[in-house]
Amino acid sequence: MTTVMSKDSLEPVQVKDIVYLRIRDRIVDLVFAPGESLREVALSAMFGVSKTPIREALVRLEREGLVEIAPYRGARVRRYTPDDVRELFDARGILETECVRRAAAQRDPGVLGALEANLAETEAALRAGDEQRAAAGLDAFDDILFGILDNKLLKDVFERLSVHLKRIGKMGASVERFRDSLEFHREIVASIGSGDADEAVRVMRAHIGSVRELAAP
């Protein structure tokens, strides 16, 4: 089986995994739009591989809820239903409120420093008009919080969830929403810094609710 070497880990990476990640990233970034047909022949030509790793990647993405495959119709990028959005944001609420609750209880200087640096970086990106960097900063804020859980099983859940949340976030992306999210993040960090877990949870729930309204199909 064909493999390549990962630049970061120097571990062999199978071509099918690279193809999977490239298709997944294009779905998340909306390069492949919701409802768009994903034809094996076209994808094979795009990535310069046979149809076998393409087919394996599409099946894997179907299991993860990003692709739907129908007999005689092939694969398409999956659209979100209202139930999908409800379930995704319910899961986000459960995980993220627990994160901020623990963060406020621990008041770890390293975590607080990382969150404050993230706020500064995101604000700088918005001032520079760099929406892509601002969006990445907002996503990184959640990554820092989820690191507090220190639980491999929950980390796996978060990684699967975050792919969908980032995709939904890009659907409703705007400078105004980025600024609103940054303000919520500031309030959350202030609550964590003061050790006020109840306030941190309240602000996080308000933040998630505001994003959920924009994400409703």
N, C-alpha and C positions, 0 to 999 in steps of 0.2 A: 504494500500500500504506500502511495506517495506521501512523503512528509517533508516539511520545511522546518527551519529552526526559528524559534521565537527570539527576537532581539532582546527582550526583557529577561526571560528566564533561561534562555539557551536550552530549553527543552524542545524535543521534536513536537511539531504541531501538524496534525493531519490536515490535508487539503479540505476535507469535508467540513472541518471546524472553521477554517478560514472563510469558506464560502458561506457557511451558516451565519457567521458574525457580520459579513459584508451585506448579506441580504437583510438581516435583522436591523443593522444600523440604518440602512436605507429606508426601511419601513418606519423606524422610530423617527428619523429625520424628515419624514414625509416626502422623500424623493420618490418612493413608491406610494402613491396616494391610496387612501381607503377605497376599496372596491376595484382597484386596478388589477388586471390580469397578470399573473406571473407565469409566463410561458417558459417551459424548460429549454426549448431550443434557443430562445432569445437570451436567457440567463447564461446558458452554456457559452454562447458567443461573447457575451459581455465579460465573463470572468475567465474565459479561455480554458475551460475544463469540460469534461464529459458530462452527460446528463445524470450520471449516477450520484455524484456528490450534490448536485442541484436537487435531485429528488429526495435524498436523505435530509438535506437542509429544510426543504419545504415540509416534510413530515414532522420534523422536530419543531418547526415554527408553528405548525398546526397544533401540536400538543401544548404549546405555550400560549395559545390564544391569539397569535398575530396573523395567522393565515387560515383560510378555510379551503378545503379541497372537496370538490363535488364530482361524482362520477360523470364522465363525458363532458365536463365543463372545465376541468383542471383546477388550478390554484388561483386564489385571489387574495388580496390584502383584506384582512377582516375589518369590518366596521364595528364600532362599539354601539351596543344597545343601551337603553336607559338602565337595565338591570346590571350590565357590565360596569357602568360608571358607578352605580350605587355600591356594588360589591367591592370595587377597587378602592373607593374612598372610605368605605367602612373599614377595610383592612388597614389603610393608611392611618386612619384616625386611631385605631387600637394601638398600632406600633409606635406612632410618633408621640402620642400623649404619654405613653410609658417612657419613651426616651427622655422627654423634657422633665418628667417627674423625677427620674433617676438623676438627671443632670443637675437639677436644682438641689436634690438631697446631697449629692456628692460635692458640688462646687469645685470640681477639679480644675486647677489653674491651667493645665495643659489644654483641656477641652475649651475652657473659656477663651484662652488665647487664640486657639484655632478658629473659634466662632467669630471673635472680634476681627481677626485678620480677614476672614471671609467677608464680613460686612464691608470692611474698607475696600477690598478688592472689587466686590460687586458694585459698590457705589462709584468707584473710579471708572469702571467699565461703562456704567450708565452715563456718567458725565462726559465720557469720551464718545458716546454714541455707538459703542460697540455692543450691539444687542446679543450677538453670539457669545461673547465673553460674559456678559451679564447673566444670560440664561445658564451658562455652565457654572457660574458662581452660585446661583440659587439652587441648582441641583447639588452642588458640593456641600452646601449647608446641611441638606438632609443626610448626605453621606457621613458627615461628621457626627451628627446626632445618632445615627444608627450604629455607629461604632461603639457607642456607650453600652449597648446591650451585651456585647461580648458573649454571643451565643451563636454557635455555628448553624443550628437549625433555623433560628430566626434570621440569620444573615442570608441563608439560602432563600427564605421566603421574601425578604426585602429585595434581593437582587432580581428575582422574577417580577415582583411588584413594581420596582423602580423603572423597569423597561417600559411598562404600560403608562406609568405616571409621566415619564418624560415625553412619551409620544402624545399623550393627551395635552400636556403642557404646551407643546409646540403648536397644537391645533388652535389654541386660544392665545398665542403669544402676542404681546404688544408692550410697548414701553410703559404704558400706564399700569398694566398688570405687573410688570417687573418692579415698578416703583412701589406699588401697593404691597407686594410680597416682601420687598426689602424692609419696609416699615414694620410689617408683622415680625420679621426676623429680628429687627432691633428690639422690639418689645419682648420677644421671647428671650433673647440674650440678657436683657436687663433683669427679667424675672429670675432667670437661672442664677445670675450673679448675686442677686439679693437673697437667694435661697427660698424664694416664694414659689413652691411647687404648684399650688392651686392656681396662681395667676399665670404661670407658664402654661399649664394645661388649658386654661380658659382661652388664652391668646392663640394657642396652637389650634384649638377647635374652631375658633373664629376664622383663622387663616385657612384651614382646610375647607370650611364651609364656603368661603368666598371663592376659592378656586373651583370648588365643585359646581357652583352655580354657573360659572363660565364654561365648564366642561360639559354641561348637560347637552345631549344630542338633540 
